[in-house]
Amino acid sequence: MELIREARPHRREKLRENLIEWFHWLLREAELYDVRYPVKGAYVWRPYGMKLRRNVENLIRRLHDETGHEEVLFPVFIPYEFFGKESQHIRGFEKEVFWVSKGGEAGERLVLRPTSETAIMPMVKLWIQDYKDLPLRLYQIVSVFRAETKMTHP
């Protein structure tokens, strides 16, 4: 709380002038995470930031669990076959996709998850056979991977 009180008097004008600059200053001062990692869009979560992140994740889990949702974890690798089927959805991500160039069967094209829907939907189609399988209430808390092409902000 002391940090916030300290920041208010001399940072109010800065906030009005440049929200992003102020936000990065706040992240640095609060030691939540470090934005100086050499890969654009990738940040290093520091200990206090991880505690805060875990608390938020646990709150999300509790709220979802209370409403009957169940947590799942889908793979980070998505076969191109799944990815390509969602052409309308992925149009905005195509330039930002990380392609896996080694591993798996020869010739198998994989992407790192830029969004979760392309991994989830093919499996959900297998799990839901008729109305008796509904409702299916699932959630996951994961990282997504995008080669950011524009300015990124935490």
C-alpha positions, 0 to 999 in steps of 0.5 A, a space after each residue: 500500500 505504501 508504494 501506491 501512496 508514494 506513487 500517487 502524488 508525482 505520477 498522476 500526471 504521468 498516468 494521464 499522459 502515458 498509461 503504458 509507461 506508468 504501467 511498466 513503471 508500476 510493474 517494475 517498482 512492485 517487482 511483479 514481473 520483468 519485461 526485459 526478457 529478450 523475446 518480445 511478449 515473453 515476461 519473467 514472473 518474479 516471486 511476488 508476481 507469481 504469488 499474485 498470479 497464483 491467487 488470481 488463478 485460485 480465485 478463478 478455479 474456485 469460482 468455476 468449481 462453484 458453478 460446476 465447471 471442471 478444470 482440464 489441460 490440453 496439450 501445448 502442441 496443436 497438429 496442423 490438421 486441427 489448426 487448419 480446420 479453423 481457418 476463419 478463427 485463426 486468420 488473425 493468428 497466422 503471422 504470429 504462430 510458432 511452428 515446431 520445426 523438429 520432433 514428432 513423426 517426420 513431416 508432422 506439422 505442429 504449432 504452439 498453442 496461439 489460442 486454445 479453441 483449436 486444441 479443445 474443439 476436436 476433442 469435445 466433438 469426441 466427448 459429446 455424442 448426444 444431449 445426455 453428454 451436455 452440459 459440458 462445463 470445462 475450463 483451463 488456465 494456460 499460457 498461449 504462444 504468439 510471435 507478437 508482431 505489434 507492441 505488446 503490453 502485459 
